[in-house]
Amino acid sequence: MHRDIARELQHGSVGNHTLLQNLFDKWRIDFIRNIPHEALNMKTPEQIYVKSHRLFYPNAELLIAYPFGFKQRLFNKRGCINWNGHLIMVGNTFNGFNVGI
């Protein structure tokens, strides 16, 4: 898949992030809806997708417990924590969660 993306999208759009994002969005939709995959017995991901019956638990961070001595830091909306007076960027995946350090 990554080779396909590189071959099809990295032609002259370097530096133009908006154009590259638009091309990728169209490519992704085509890849999921229209292109059969050998690993899926020549079906598309859209044809075999099944919605999960498991519910998302929005307060999952309440289930996390850190060992004694760990310092906890809350990730802000930009994926950063404050550590020793410095903002450290980790990633948006943890936005709103406490992490143990």
C-alpha positions as CSV (number, residue, x, y, z in Angstrom):
1,M,0.0,0.0,0.0
2,H,2.7,2.5,0.9
3,R,4.5,2.0,-2.4
4,D,1.2,2.6,-4.2
5,I,0.7,5.8,-2.3
6,A,4.2,7.0,-3.0
7,R,3.9,6.2,-6.7
8,E,0.5,7.7,-7.2
9,L,0.7,10.8,-5.0
10,Q,4.2,12.1,-4.8
11,H,4.4,13.6,-8.2
12,G,4.9,17.4,-8.2
13,S,2.9,18.1,-5.1
14,V,5.8,18.3,-2.8
15,G,5.6,21.4,-0.6
16,N,1.9,21.9,-1.3
17,H,0.4,20.2,1.8
18,T,-3.2,21.2,1.0
19,L,-3.0,19.7,-2.5
20,L,-1.3,16.6,-1.2
21,Q,-4.0,16.1,1.5
22,N,-6.8,16.5,-1.0
23,L,-5.1,13.9,-3.3
24,F,-4.6,11.5,-0.4
25,D,-8.2,11.9,0.7
26,K,-9.4,11.0,-2.8
27,W,-6.9,8.1,-3.1
28,R,-8.0,6.7,0.3
29,I,-11.7,6.6,-0.7
30,D,-10.8,4.9,-4.0
31,F,-8.6,2.4,-2.2
32,I,-11.3,1.5,0.4
33,R,-14.3,1.5,-1.9
34,N,-13.1,0.5,-5.4
35,I,-9.9,-1.5,-5.4
36,P,-10.1,-5.2,-4.6
37,H,-7.3,-6.5,-2.4
38,E,-5.6,-9.9,-2.9
39,A,-5.4,-10.3,0.9
40,L,-9.2,-9.9,1.1
41,N,-9.9,-12.5,-1.6
42,M,-10.3,-9.8,-4.1
43,K,-12.9,-7.9,-2.1
44,T,-12.7,-4.3,-1.1
45,P,-12.4,-3.2,2.5
46,E,-15.8,-1.6,2.3
47,Q,-17.3,-5.0,1.3
48,I,-16.0,-6.8,4.4
49,Y,-16.2,-4.1,7.0
50,V,-18.4,-4.9,10.0
51,K,-19.2,-2.4,12.6
52,S,-18.0,-3.3,16.1
53,H,-20.5,-4.1,18.7
54,R,-18.1,-2.9,21.4
55,L,-19.0,0.5,22.8
56,F,-16.4,3.2,23.1
57,Y,-15.9,4.1,26.7
58,P,-15.3,7.9,26.8
59,N,-13.9,7.8,30.3
60,A,-11.3,5.2,29.6
61,E,-8.6,7.3,31.2
62,L,-10.2,6.7,34.5
63,L,-9.3,3.0,34.2
64,I,-5.6,3.8,34.0
65,A,-3.6,3.5,37.2
66,Y,0.1,4.3,37.4
67,P,2.6,2.8,39.9
68,F,3.6,4.7,43.0
69,G,6.1,7.4,42.2
70,F,4.9,8.2,38.7
71,K,4.1,11.8,38.0
72,Q,0.9,12.4,36.0
73,R,0.6,14.9,33.3
74,L,-2.5,16.0,31.3
75,F,-2.2,16.3,27.6
76,N,-3.6,19.5,26.2
77,K,-5.6,19.9,23.0
78,R,-2.4,20.2,20.9
79,G,-0.9,16.9,22.2
80,C,1.6,18.5,24.6
81,I,2.4,18.0,28.2
82,N,4.2,20.4,30.6
83,W,7.3,18.8,32.0
84,N,9.8,20.8,34.1
85,G,8.5,24.1,32.7
86,H,8.7,23.0,29.1
87,L,6.0,22.0,26.7
88,I,6.8,18.7,25.1
89,M,4.9,17.6,22.0
90,V,4.1,13.9,22.0
91,G,1.0,13.7,19.7
92,N,-2.7,14.3,19.5
93,T,-3.5,10.7,20.2
94,F,-3.4,11.4,24.0
95,N,-5.3,14.7,24.0
96,G,-7.3,15.0,27.2
97,F,-5.6,12.0,28.8
98,N,-3.4,11.8,31.9
99,V,-0.1,9.9,31.4
100,G,2.3,8.6,33.9
101,I,5.9,9.5,33.7
